Amino acid sequence: MHFMTKSKLAVDIPISHKVNTINNAWSTNFLGLTQDSTLPYKTHIDQQSCKLHSACYVIRSLKYVISTKN
């Protein structure tokens, strides 16, 4: 991954090992944290908010079915 500032234009730097060319990644998942090449957390927050919305929906649906003790 090539890290850069938001104002800088993307520069494609070719990287190769032996005869294999390594492609540039614009985002990657590392230790559960999704990182973008410009280092904002927007991609990670968007992914986590979808998961949290699903969990909240399940909890709201189950509050009428199960007791608070459970």
Secondary structure, 3 states (H helix, E strand, C coil): CCCCCCCCCCCCCCEEECCEEECCCCEEEECCEEEECCCCCHHHHHHHHHHHHHHHHHHHHHCCCCCCCC
